[in-house]
Amino acid sequence: NGKITTNQPENIRCINKANKIIAL
């Protein structure tokens, strides 16, 4: 999900997923 939305839980989930990928 590359969109900027006001759906905080979804944004946090996407950020956490991206951080995990970067951490690898």
ZAKE-983239 format. One record per residue: x, y, z of N, C-alpha, C in turn; chain. Coordinates in nm, 4 decimals. Layout:
# residues N
X,Y,Z,X,Y,Z,X,Y,Z,A
...
This chain:
# residues 24
0.0845,-0.1201,0.0000,0.0000,0.0000,0.0000,0.0873,0.1241,0.0000,A
0.1039,0.1876,-0.1138,0.1885,0.3055,-0.1231,0.1137,0.4345,-0.0988,A
-0.0174,0.4244,-0.0687,-0.0975,0.5450,-0.0505,-0.0745,0.6050,0.0873,A
-0.0907,0.7376,0.0940,-0.0895,0.8050,0.2237,-0.2344,0.8158,0.2698,A
-0.2667,0.7500,0.3801,-0.4044,0.7512,0.4283,-0.4072,0.7923,0.5740,A
-0.5277,0.8108,0.6252,-0.5435,0.8456,0.7659,-0.5735,0.7207,0.8475,A
-0.5606,0.6037,0.7835,-0.5874,0.4779,0.8535,-0.4613,0.4382,0.9285,A
-0.4518,0.4810,1.0532,-0.3286,0.4635,1.1295,-0.2860,0.3176,1.1460,A
-0.3755,0.2265,1.1874,-0.3315,0.0870,1.2049,-0.2726,0.0283,1.0776,A
-0.3338,0.0586,0.9626,-0.2835,0.0049,0.8360,-0.1481,0.0663,0.8031,A
-0.1333,0.1971,0.8290,-0.0050,0.2630,0.8027,0.1048,0.2037,0.8895,A
0.0751,0.1815,1.0167,0.1747,0.1246,1.1075,0.2129,-0.0153,1.0608,A
0.1132,-0.0922,1.0171,0.1416,-0.2281,0.9694,0.2333,-0.2232,0.8481,A
0.2052,-0.1318,0.7557,0.2878,-0.1203,0.6348,0.4295,-0.0765,0.6704,A
0.4411,0.0185,0.7629,0.5731,0.0663,0.8036,0.6504,-0.0462,0.8714,A
0.5835,-0.1216,0.9588,0.6508,-0.2314,1.0273,0.6979,-0.3357,0.9275,A
0.6160,-0.3651,0.8269,0.6533,-0.4632,0.7253,0.7749,-0.4137,0.6478,A
0.7753,-0.2844,0.6128,0.8880,-0.2268,0.5393,1.0140,-0.2304,0.6246,A
0.9998,-0.2008,0.7532,1.1158,-0.2020,0.8416,1.1734,-0.3425,0.8543,A
1.0870,-0.4423,0.8590,1.1364,-0.5801,0.8660,1.2139,-0.6157,0.7410,A
1.1636,-0.5740,0.6254,1.2326,-0.6031,0.4995,1.3688,-0.5325,0.4972,A
1.3722,-0.4079,0.5428,1.4979,-0.3324,0.5453,1.5954,-0.3973,0.6441,A
1.5426,-0.4456,0.7561,1.6281,-0.5042,0.8592,1.6963,-0.6308,0.8095,A
1.6333,-0.6994,0.7148,1.6956,-0.8199,0.6612,1.8212,-0.7837,0.5827,A
